[in-house]
Amino acid sequence: MKQSTLLALAAVFLTTPQANAWYPYSDKYNRWQAERPFLMAGLHNSVPKDKLDLRISRFRDAGLNTFIWAKPWNAMEYFREAHRQGIEWACWGRDNPDAVVEAMKIPGNSFVMSGDEPSGREKFEKHVRMSEWVRRTYPDTIQFINLSITKIDHDEMVAKCGPDVFSFDHYPLARDGTTHKHYLFDLDWGRHTAMQYRLPYWIYLQSYGRVEEKRDYAYRNPDEADMRFLVYTFLAHGGTGIQFFMYYGYEESMVLDTGVGRQGDSDGPTKYEHTVRTRCWHAVRDVAPEVQNLGRVLVNLRTSGRIGYVGNGELWDHPHPTYKFGPKEPLNHGPFKRHELLKEAEITHGTDRGLLIAFFDDEAGEEYFMVVNMMHGPNMSKMDGARPVRMRFAKSVEKVERLNRHSGRVEVLDTAPAGDAYRDLKLIFEGGTGELFKWSNGKPWATRE
């Protein structure tokens, strides 16, 4: 399909009023998703061969269901072991079709990432050729180019690479304790592109730390509240697949190898006995079951309307960035605007880093909403960041339904009168954590069985 045709279709989609924001993904993607749980993947970045079964089990034990390695020539044994342990594997193309062909002889492939972070014309054209080759050679395989979101025109990438998902990476947690001020803007930009082209929305999330002289590249190792903030803000933007950039074995990675130096430098062979699971590994393991429970619904929903914020604006109240390749239309986020039924929300006690409020639709036109407590920070557990939240509804809302993150079951919650015009619901939200709600109207949740 020509780029002009794609842009015209996107313009029609974005400008046509829609009572229901739900839209279908491609048949190819639907077939892929129907056979799998919500994607929770980890990118490995070193390939020692000792005790391979135990190394791969670290992925499974953290709640991950897909093993990724960038250079397939180096990871064939890892792919075989992942398949043996019942988790899928994926690889990058790295402009090396021969390696992909050899890897694809191994059962259990999930997808092929045709390229990563194209920033210059020459590199981008290589990725274009690789994506064309993957689509032609493996037409039933999910393929995509992963972006550094600010370094390439999204429309050109979609038109030339034909991705099956929209994916980018973001590592916003700085070593000095701050969070990148444009992280939430960038999440909404990714949401906009995914909606524009009706693509599933994936991301690589930060799951390691490192020491660097340049502040923008000095990351902290996420703890519980940090990891939940990353995961739940992405889910609230309509995310349907998470990939963790693990840097397995390196400094402050999910699994640290004490015999390996910075960025993989080593005086000798790595040993499994030297490996240690860090706080980030435990944070991923802690949140992964919740993602799978919520994911049974989220994969059937589509993000809709405005991303709203209330409370402290340090994470969201900034002038829009001026990127070389930026959004071509205004994005739809900012201070929360009163909804017909949800009038307001607030953190009623404790340090406030704001709440995020997002809405979704299912295919039947049912509306859902997610509220995220954005409290997070260095060395902060989910309970350190827990805050009481009051949600105020129209007086007609006597009950709301919530999908329990731990059991996956739907709960009916009673609201309480708040004067003559409103009703309130008060809950404790753990640090960085979101809750998924639906209006209690007798209609079923769009749950995968």
C-alpha positions as CSV (number, residue, x, y, z in Angstrom):
1,M,0.0,0.0,0.0
2,K,1.4,3.4,-0.9
3,Q,2.3,5.9,1.8
4,S,-0.2,8.5,0.6
5,T,-3.0,5.9,0.8
6,L,-2.0,5.0,4.4
7,L,-1.9,8.6,5.4
8,A,-5.3,9.3,3.9
9,L,-6.9,6.3,5.7
10,A,-5.3,7.5,9.0
11,A,-6.7,11.0,8.4
12,V,-10.2,9.6,7.9
13,F,-9.9,7.5,11.0
14,L,-8.7,10.3,13.2
15,T,-11.3,12.9,12.0
16,T,-14.4,10.8,11.8
17,P,-16.5,11.0,15.0
18,Q,-16.8,7.6,16.7
19,A,-19.2,6.7,19.5
20,N,-17.1,3.6,20.1
21,A,-13.3,4.0,19.8
22,W,-12.7,0.2,19.5
23,Y,-11.2,-1.0,16.2
24,P,-9.9,-4.3,15.0
25,Y,-6.3,-5.3,14.7
26,S,-5.1,-7.2,11.7
27,D,-6.3,-10.8,11.2
28,K,-2.6,-11.8,11.4
29,Y,-2.1,-10.2,14.7
30,N,-5.4,-11.6,16.1
31,R,-4.3,-15.1,15.2
32,W,-1.0,-14.5,16.9
33,Q,-2.5,-13.1,20.1
34,A,-5.3,-15.8,20.3
35,E,-2.6,-18.4,20.9
36,R,-0.7,-16.4,23.6
37,P,-0.9,-14.6,26.9
38,F,-0.2,-10.9,27.2
39,L,3.4,-10.5,26.0
40,M,6.0,-10.2,28.8
41,A,9.4,-10.6,27.3
42,G,13.0,-10.2,28.4
43,L,16.0,-9.2,26.2
44,H,19.1,-11.2,27.1
45,N,22.4,-9.5,26.4
46,S,25.1,-12.2,27.1
47,V,25.3,-15.8,26.1
48,P,27.4,-17.9,28.5
49,K,26.6,-21.5,28.0
50,D,27.0,-23.0,31.5
51,K,23.9,-24.3,33.2
52,L,21.7,-23.0,30.4
53,D,18.6,-24.6,31.9
54,L,19.0,-22.5,35.1
55,R,19.7,-19.4,33.2
56,I,16.6,-19.7,31.1
57,S,14.5,-20.6,34.1
58,R,15.3,-17.1,35.5
59,F,13.1,-15.7,32.7
60,R,10.2,-18.0,33.4
61,D,10.5,-17.6,37.1
62,A,10.2,-13.8,36.7
63,G,6.9,-14.2,35.0
64,L,8.2,-13.7,31.5
65,N,6.8,-15.7,28.7
66,T,9.2,-14.8,25.8
67,F,13.0,-14.9,25.6
68,I,14.6,-12.3,23.2
69,W,18.2,-12.2,21.9
70,A,19.5,-9.6,19.5
71,K,22.1,-11.7,17.6
72,P,20.5,-15.0,16.7
73,W,23.8,-16.7,15.6
74,N,24.9,-16.5,19.2
75,A,21.8,-17.8,20.8
76,M,20.6,-21.0,19.0
77,E,21.1,-23.1,22.1
78,Y,19.2,-20.5,24.2
79,F,16.3,-20.7,21.8
80,R,16.2,-24.5,22.0
81,E,16.3,-24.4,25.8
82,A,13.6,-21.7,25.9
83,H,11.4,-23.9,23.8
84,R,12.2,-26.9,25.9
85,Q,11.1,-25.0,29.0
86,G,7.8,-23.9,27.4
87,I,8.5,-20.2,26.7
88,E,8.7,-18.7,23.3
89,W,11.8,-17.0,21.8
90,A,12.3,-14.0,19.5
91,C,15.2,-12.5,17.8
92,W,16.4,-9.3,16.0
93,G,17.2,-9.3,12.3
94,R,20.4,-7.3,12.6
95,D,20.5,-7.2,8.7
96,N,21.4,-10.9,8.8
97,P,18.8,-13.0,7.0
98,D,21.0,-16.2,7.1
99,A,21.0,-16.1,10.9
100,V,17.2,-15.7,11.0
101,V,16.7,-18.6,8.6
102,E,18.8,-20.8,10.8
103,A,17.0,-19.7,14.0
104,M,13.6,-20.2,12.4
105,K,14.4,-24.0,12.2
106,I,13.9,-24.1,15.9
107,P,10.3,-24.4,17.1
108,G,8.8,-21.8,19.3
109,N,9.4,-18.4,17.6
110,S,7.1,-15.6,18.7
111,F,8.3,-12.7,16.4
112,V,11.2,-11.2,14.5
113,M,12.3,-7.6,15.2
114,S,13.6,-6.5,11.8
115,G,15.6,-3.5,13.1
116,D,16.3,-1.4,16.1
117,E,16.4,2.4,16.6
118,P,17.0,3.6,13.0
119,S,18.3,7.1,13.2
120,G,20.0,7.8,9.9
121,R,18.9,7.3,6.3
122,E,21.4,4.5,5.6
123,K,20.5,2.5,8.7
124,F,16.8,3.1,8.1
125,E,17.0,1.8,4.5
126,K,18.7,-1.4,5.8
127,H,15.9,-1.9,8.2
128,V,13.4,-1.4,5.4
129,R,15.1,-4.1,3.3
130,M,15.2,-6.4,6.3
131,S,11.5,-5.9,7.1
132,E,10.6,-6.5,3.5
133,W,12.6,-9.8,3.6
134,V,10.9,-11.0,6.8
135,R,7.4,-10.2,5.5
136,R,8.1,-12.0,2.2
137,T,10.0,-15.0,3.7
138,Y,7.8,-15.5,6.8
139,P,4.4,-13.9,6.0
140,D,2.7,-15.4,9.1
141,T,5.4,-14.1,11.5
142,I,4.9,-10.9,13.5
143,Q,7.6,-8.4,12.5
144,F,8.3,-4.8,13.4
145,I,11.0,-2.1,13.7
146,N,11.6,-0.9,17.2
147,L,12.1,2.9,17.5
148,S,13.9,5.4,19.5
149,I,10.6,7.4,19.3
150,T,12.1,10.8,18.5
151,K,14.6,9.8,15.8
152,I,12.5,8.9,12.8
153,D,9.2,9.9,11.1
154,H,6.6,7.5,12.2
155,D,4.5,7.7,9.1
156,E,7.4,6.9,6.8
157,M,8.4,4.0,9.1
158,V,4.9,2.5,8.9
159,A,4.6,3.0,5.2
160,K,7.9,1.5,4.3
161,C,8.4,-1.2,6.9
162,G,4.8,-2.4,7.3
163,P,5.1,-3.3,11.0
164,D,2.6,-5.6,12.7
165,V,2.9,-3.7,15.9
166,F,4.1,-0.2,16.9
167,S,7.1,-0.5,19.3
168,F,9.6,1.9,20.9
169,D,11.9,1.9,23.9
170,H,12.1,4.3,26.8
171,Y,14.4,4.4,29.8
172,P,13.2,7.4,31.8
173,L,14.4,6.6,35.4
174,A,17.6,8.7,36.0
175,R,20.2,7.9,38.5
176,D,19.8,11.2,40.2
177,G,16.3,10.2,41.3
178,T,14.4,12.1,38.6
179,T,12.1,10.8,35.9
180,H,12.4,12.1,32.3
181,K,10.1,15.0,32.0
182,H,8.8,13.9,28.5
183,Y,8.2,10.3,29.3
184,L,4.4,10.6,29.6
185,F,4.3,12.9,26.5
186,D,6.2,10.2,24.6
187,L,3.8,7.4,25.8
188,D,0.9,9.4,24.4
189,W,2.7,10.0,21.2
190,G,3.2,6.3,20.8
191,R,-0.4,5.8,21.6
192,H,-1.4,8.3,18.9
193,T,0.7,6.5,16.3
194,A,-0.7,3.1,17.3
195,M,-4.2,4.4,17.1
196,Q,-3.6,6.2,13.8
197,Y,-2.6,2.9,12.1
198,R,-4.7,0.6,14.2
199,L,-1.6,-1.2,15.4
200,P,-1.1,-3.1,18.7
201,Y,1.2,-1.0,21.0
202,W,4.4,-2.5,22.5
203,I,7.3,-1.1,24.4
204,Y,10.8,-1.9,25.7
205,L,10.8,-0.8,29.4
206,Q,13.9,0.1,31.5
207,S,14.9,-2.8,33.7
208,Y,18.6,-2.1,34.5
209,G,20.7,0.7,35.8
210,R,24.1,2.0,34.8
211,V,26.7,4.6,35.8
212,E,27.5,7.2,33.1
213,E,29.0,10.6,33.1
214,K,26.2,12.0,30.9
215,R,23.1,12.4,33.0
216,D,20.8,11.3,30.2
217,Y,22.4,7.9,30.1
218,A,22.9,7.4,33.8
219,Y,20.0,5.1,34.8
220,R,18.9,3.8,38.2
221,N,17.9,0.2,38.8
222,P,14.1,0.2,39.2
223,D,12.6,-1.0,42.4
224,E,9.0,-2.0,43.0
225,A,7.3,1.4,42.7
226,D,9.5,2.4,39.8
227,M,8.7,-0.7,37.8
228,R,5.0,-0.5,38.5
229,F,5.0,3.2,37.4
230,L,6.6,2.1,34.1
231,V,4.2,-0.8,33.6
232,Y,0.9,0.7,34.6
233,T,1.4,4.1,32.9
234,F,2.0,2.1,29.7
235,L,-1.0,-0.1,30.2
236,A,-3.1,3.0,30.8
237,H,-2.0,4.2,27.3
238,G,-3.4,1.1,25.6
239,G,-0.3,-1.0,25.8
240,T,-0.6,-4.7,24.7
241,G,3.0,-6.0,25.0
242,I,5.9,-5.4,27.3
243,Q,9.6,-6.2,26.6
244,F,12.1,-5.6,29.3
245,F,15.6,-4.5,28.3
246,M,17.4,-6.6,30.9
247,Y,21.1,-6.3,30.1
248,Y,21.4,-9.7,31.6
249,G,24.7,-10.1,33.4
250,Y,25.9,-6.5,33.2
251,E,26.1,-3.9,36.0
252,E,22.8,-3.4,37.8
253,S,20.8,-5.6,35.4
254,M,17.9,-7.8,36.3
255,V,20.3,-10.7,36.8
256,L,23.8,-9.4,37.7
257,D,26.9,-11.5,37.0
258,T,29.5,-10.4,39.6
259,G,32.2,-11.8,37.5
260,V,31.3,-9.5,34.5
261,G,32.5,-6.0,34.4
262,R,30.8,-2.9,32.9
263,Q,29.0,-3.6,29.6
264,G,30.2,-7.2,29.5
265,D,33.9,-6.8,30.1
266,S,35.3,-9.8,31.9
267,D,38.6,-11.2,33.0
268,G,37.5,-14.7,32.5
269,P,34.5,-17.0,31.6
270,T,31.2,-16.1,33.3
271,K,29.7,-18.6,35.7
272,Y,26.2,-19.2,36.7
273,E,27.3,-19.3,40.4
274,H,28.3,-15.6,40.0
275,T,24.8,-14.5,39.1
276,V,22.5,-12.6,41.5
277,R,18.9,-11.6,41.0
278,T,18.6,-7.9,41.7
279,R,15.7,-5.7,43.0
280,C,14.6,-5.2,39.4
281,W,14.1,-8.9,38.8
282,H,12.0,-9.2,41.9
283,A,10.0,-6.1,40.9
284,V,9.2,-7.6,37.6
285,R,8.3,-11.0,39.2
286,D,6.0,-9.1,41.6
287,V,4.0,-7.2,38.9
288,A,4.0,-9.9,36.2
289,P,1.0,-11.9,37.5
290,E,-1.1,-8.8,37.8
291,V,-0.3,-7.9,34.2
292,Q,-1.4,-11.3,33.1
293,N,-4.7,-11.0,35.0
294,L,-5.5,-7.6,33.6
295,G,-4.1,-8.5,30.2
296,R,-6.9,-11.0,29.7
297,V,-9.2,-7.9,29.4
298,L,-6.7,-5.3,28.1
299,V,-5.9,-7.2,24.9
300,N,-9.6,-6.8,24.0
301,L,-9.9,-3.1,24.8
302,R,-8.8,0.0,22.8
303,T,-7.6,3.2,24.4
304,S,-10.1,6.1,23.9
305,G,-10.3,9.8,24.4
306,R,-8.1,11.9,26.6
307,I,-5.3,10.9,29.0
308,G,-6.0,13.0,32.1
309,Y,-3.9,13.9,35.1
310,V,-4.7,15.3,38.5
311,G,-2.6,16.5,41.4
312,N,1.1,17.3,41.3
313,G,2.2,18.2,37.8
314,E,5.9,17.4,38.0
315,L,5.6,14.4,35.7
316,W,3.2,15.9,33.1
317,D,2.9,19.7,33.3
318,H,5.6,20.7,30.9
319,P,5.8,22.6,27.6
320,H,5.7,20.1,24.7
321,P,9.1,19.1,23.5
322,T,10.4,20.3,20.1
323,Y,11.6,17.1,18.5
324,K,13.0,17.0,15.0
325,F,10.5,14.3,14.2
326,G,7.5,15.1,16.4
327,P,3.8,14.5,16.3
328,K,2.0,16.1,13.4
329,E,-1.2,16.6,15.2
330,P,-1.9,17.8,18.8
331,L,-1.9,15.0,21.3
332,N,-4.9,14.4,23.6
333,H,-3.6,14.6,27.2
334,G,-3.5,17.2,30.0
335,P,-5.4,18.1,33.1
336,F,-8.3,15.7,33.8
337,K,-11.7,17.0,32.4
338,R,-14.8,16.0,34.3
339,H,-16.4,12.9,32.8
340,E,-20.1,12.4,32.6
341,L,-19.9,9.8,35.5
342,L,-16.4,10.2,37.0
343,K,-16.2,13.8,38.2
344,E,-12.8,13.9,40.0
345,A,-10.1,12.0,41.7
346,E,-7.5,12.9,44.2
347,I,-4.8,11.5,46.6
348,T,-6.0,12.5,50.0
349,H,-2.9,12.1,52.1
350,G,0.9,11.9,51.6
351,T,3.4,13.0,49.0
352,D,1.6,13.4,45.6
353,R,3.2,12.7,42.2
354,G,-0.2,12.8,40.5
355,L,-2.8,10.4,39.3
356,L,-3.3,9.3,35.7
357,I,-6.9,8.6,34.4
358,A,-7.4,6.8,31.1
359,F,-10.5,5.4,29.3
360,F,-11.0,2.3,27.1
361,D,-13.8,0.8,25.0
362,D,-14.5,-2.8,24.1
363,E,-16.0,-4.1,20.9
364,A,-19.5,-4.0,22.4
365,G,-19.2,-0.3,23.2
366,E,-18.7,-0.8,27.0
367,E,-16.5,1.8,28.7
368,Y,-13.7,1.1,31.1
369,F,-11.3,3.3,33.0
370,M,-7.9,3.0,34.7
371,V,-6.6,5.1,37.5
372,V,-2.8,5.0,38.2
373,N,-1.1,6.3,41.3
374,M,2.1,7.7,39.8
375,M,4.1,7.7,43.1
376,H,7.5,6.2,42.5
377,G,11.2,6.8,43.2
378,P,14.6,5.3,44.0
379,N,14.5,2.4,46.5
380,M,10.8,2.7,46.9
381,S,8.6,-0.3,47.5
382,K,5.0,-0.5,46.3
383,M,3.9,-0.1,50.0
384,D,6.2,2.9,50.5
385,G,4.4,4.6,47.6
386,A,0.9,3.5,48.6
387,R,-1.6,6.4,48.8
388,P,-5.3,6.8,49.7
389,V,-7.3,7.8,46.6
390,R,-10.8,9.2,46.5
391,M,-12.8,9.0,43.3
392,R,-16.0,11.1,43.1
393,F,-18.8,10.0,40.8
394,A,-22.2,11.3,39.7
395,K,-25.0,10.4,42.2
396,S,-26.3,7.8,39.7
397,V,-23.2,5.7,40.2
398,E,-24.0,3.5,43.2
399,K,-21.6,0.8,42.2
400,V,-18.5,0.3,40.0
401,E,-16.8,-2.9,39.0
402,R,-13.0,-3.6,39.4
403,L,-10.9,-6.4,37.9
404,N,-9.0,-7.7,40.9
405,R,-5.3,-7.6,39.9
406,H,-4.5,-10.7,42.0
407,S,-7.3,-13.0,41.3
408,G,-8.5,-11.8,37.9
409,R,-12.0,-11.8,39.2
410,V,-14.5,-9.0,38.8
411,E,-15.5,-7.3,42.1
412,V,-18.5,-5.0,42.6
413,L,-17.6,-2.0,44.8
414,D,-20.2,0.1,46.5
415,T,-19.8,3.9,46.4
416,A,-20.9,6.1,49.4
417,P,-23.1,9.2,49.3
418,A,-21.1,12.5,49.3
419,G,-23.7,15.2,49.8
420,D,-26.8,15.4,47.5
421,A,-25.0,15.4,44.2
422,Y,-22.1,12.9,44.3
423,R,-20.9,9.5,45.5
424,D,-17.4,8.6,46.6
425,L,-15.2,5.5,46.4
426,K,-12.0,5.5,48.6
427,L,-9.3,2.9,47.9
428,I,-5.6,2.5,48.7
429,F,-3.4,2.4,45.5
430,E,0.0,0.9,45.8
431,G,3.0,3.0,44.5
432,G,3.1,3.1,40.7
433,T,0.0,0.9,40.5
434,G,-3.2,1.1,38.4
435,E,-6.6,-0.3,38.9
436,L,-9.0,-1.2,36.0
437,F,-12.7,-0.4,36.5
438,K,-15.9,-0.7,34.5
439,W,-19.3,0.8,35.0
440,S,-21.6,-1.6,36.9
441,N,-24.5,-2.0,34.4
442,G,-25.0,-5.7,34.1
443,K,-23.0,-6.0,30.9
444,P,-20.1,-8.5,30.8
445,W,-16.4,-7.7,30.8
446,A,-14.5,-8.4,27.5
447,T,-12.4,-11.1,29.1
448,R,-10.4,-13.7,27.2
449,E,-11.2,-17.2,28.3
